[in-house]
Amino acid sequence: MTSSLPTIRIGHLYPELMNLYGDRGNILALVQRCQWRGIPVTVTDISIGDTLDPNTVDLLFMGGGQDAQQHLVCDDLIHTKADALHKAAEAKTPILGVCGGYQLFGHTFDPIGGERIPGIGLLDCHTVGGEQRLIGNVVIERANKQTLVGFENHSGQTFLGDNARPLGQVITGHGNNGQSGDEGAVSGTVYGTYLHGALLPKNPAFADELLTLALHHAANGDTDLTLPPLCDKTEYAAHQRAQQLPA
């Protein structure tokens, strides 16, 4: 298949440090869904010490990591990349953070018995360490009635501020903190979630939501461009099967 659509440029933040529970699979899914459509796509790894030019990426992803990895990443994130990430968000670049990435996109993370890990405030939320790990399969429902499935494993409990809305409401699992009934956070084109597994291969509609935003960004805001449809029979079979798994 050939395409006249612009190249989608994906930036993968800290791939060697923030890659728990198959998070790299999200990048693979995004690339494959572009290639199936004949859309040119590139992936650039952006690690500690690397600068980030917000004008050279159309979609950004950061996966999860344990507390030790988050400590390694946070100083670089704050001092080397925070300004560029905020500029990218202002330019409506889609940005997805999973688990540790989600926590670092918020204001702060206070682990139990550990030193506070500052975030960069892309999302209006904060996280505190909990005594209980929140582990298991998750199903959430978004405001558009779309369901997302995934796997969570986190002791951090995240609470949203007034300037963030949940990614969805919990049907199965714990979500942000096991109390509020919400999961993830969204502000503009910035998304945070605890859903591993990887998230995007089993949730093709959400993957295409991110790719549509990336396509519009790559086309300098041309929102008339649309993604060619794909046959997602296998992906939705995996999605349906995940909804049936015990929490």
Secondary structure, 3 states (H helix, E strand, C coil): CCCCCCCEEEEEECCCCCCCCCCHHHHHHHHHHHHHHCCCEEEEEECCCCCCCHHHCCEEEECCCCHHHHHHHHHHHHHHHHHHHHHHHHCCCCEEEECHHHHHHCCEEECCCCCCEECCCCCCEEEEEEEEEEEEEEEEECCCCCEEEEEEEEEEEEEECCCCECCEEEEECCCCCCCCCEECEEECCEEEECCECCCHHHCHHHHHHHHHHHHHHHCCCCCCCCCCCCCCHHHHHHHHHHHCCCC
